[in-house]
Amino acid sequence: MKPILEVKDLSIEYGNRSVVSQMELSLKNGNFLAIVGPNGSGKTTLLRAISKVLKPKTGVIYVDGSDIAPLSRRSLARKVAVVPQESLTAFSFTALQVVMMGRTPHLSRWQTEGALDYDIAKDAMQMANCWHLRDRPINELSGGEKQRVIIAQALAQEPKLILLDEPTLHLDIGQQFEIMELLKRLSADGLSILAVLHDLNIAAYYADHLMLVKEGRIEAVGSPQEIVTENNIRRVFGITVEVKKHSLTGKPYIVFVV
Amino acid sequence: MASALKLKNGVVLPLLGLMLIVTIIIASSVGAVSIPLATILGSAWSKTVGFTGSHVVGTGTKDFIIWQIRLPRVVLSMLVGASLAVAGVVTQGLFKNPMADPYIVGVSFGGGLGATVALLYGAALGFGEFLVPVAALLGALGATFLVYNLARTGGRVPVSTLILSGIAVGSFFSAIISLLMTVHGEDLQSVVFWLMGGMAARSWRHVGMVIPFIAVGFALAMAFSRELNVMVMGDERAYQLGVDIERAKKVLIVAVSLLAGAAVSVSGLIGFVGLIIPHVVRLVIGPDHRILLPCSALVGAIFLIFTDTLARTILAPAEIPVGIITALFGTPFFMYLLRTKRNSLA
């Protein structure tokens, strides 16, 4: 089967500084791939290139078989949705209004949202467990609640691929757990997920595959067991850890060695 | 939300429209010569529905006052109030900042400079009177562009840099206006009075002059109202939701300049309408621009007809420039907003 995402020979520069060099990656339909690596290793930049917010220096990105470079933002937004670390909320739109904005790429200029759009938004909010927040102003929600609304907004786009940039960065562990469980359910439903995650244990537990990135290059790609090794972590993060096997899940997890 | 939007459109808009009509009729009856409402309605009847086709309908003094003095002025107040309010809504969305308005961010001064130049030199150049709105529009466009690029840091427009660059650009343009006024001492009074903002001695010609600009400006704003909603979530987010934000920004900057420029060209500098009206309307009906824009237009129209009626009646037969009245209302309101919303606006 055709991969949902294919990145070929991708290089990105900010000014003259190389941020991403010659990255190659392929994501199968319905898979959950987590990108891990130190800060400043080009993970966010990769996501921004896939969502066409910035233009790569070289390389081609295919989403669902088509090159995204000539694609309009509108058509791309029907295939790819993004969940940023944080969102700006200067005005008091209600959570439902925010989720409805996710329908933007499906509506023509003078078209108002219809019953179908409302149902899609409602499904998305129920999926993200935030339907009860629908009438609350977005700028009065907690960090975890707001992030669930933004995920619902992304789902309302009815994407085939969802990109998440450290979606749990500012959340407590209870909220982190909720978001990750949601991603697990979405993945089980067949949505393809590419997420930058900063917590290796969470990444190893939830993702199908891990991609280890350092200084703009891919160091290794593979199953959690293949990637989360003492050797890899010493090489990429420069710290010594002990990797153990979780007695219940069989997934690897790291323990800091002091 | 779909149904809520329809409900609001179906109830709030007709209600405001009705209020506007009532305001127009009442404002036409109030003044140095008091004309009973019945006379106004009768005159309106004979002018429109009851028009018999016979020559010279309504040559009486009262008819003349209604149709040639008061009504053009009321209609112009309506158009200017609506323009300023809509320009305010769009500016606030564009700058992602509820403290912006064409006056505070210096755009009106840009329009003012354009209009001043046209007033002082236009006749010498031999252009028609369309030169004033066109020049005001160009001035407003230049000022918007300047302030936007000065105030933007990292894709956002924070309130501090917005107000600072607005003050800088506004002061610069108003300094040039003062300079031009000093050089042309002979025309000083007309320019001064015009700058203070007022509707005195305006006729149907002025109405006809600004209508095209205002119509295009409002249509552009409405066409990009969904984009305005999405833009409020930040530039990058708007990209991710499939909006071509650079194009939307350009269109909206043109819309603000058309509206603010047209308003300034016929009524001078009337401040705070673009700040107060969007705020009040947003409090009541929420931030969705598709309903916020038309409602603000109607409320802005009603507000300016009301303040202009005050302007020409409180000290009658003398007249206060309406800009002074809106500033008297607006400045305390602005200070209140700064105090109470400071934290959420940083």
Interface residues (C-beta under 8 A of the other chain):
Chain A: R48 S51 K52 V53 S72 R73 R74 S75 L76 A77 R78 A81 V82 P84 S87 L88 T89 A90 F91 S92 F93 T94 L96 Q97 V98 M100 M101 G102 T104 P105 L107 R109 W110 T112 E113 G114 A115 D117 Y118 A121 N139 Q153 Q157
Chain B: M1 A2 S3 L5 K6 K96 N97 P98 R156 A223 R226 N229 V230 V232 M233 G234 E236 R237 Y239 Q240 L241 G242 V243 D244 R282 G286 P287 D288 R290 S344 L345
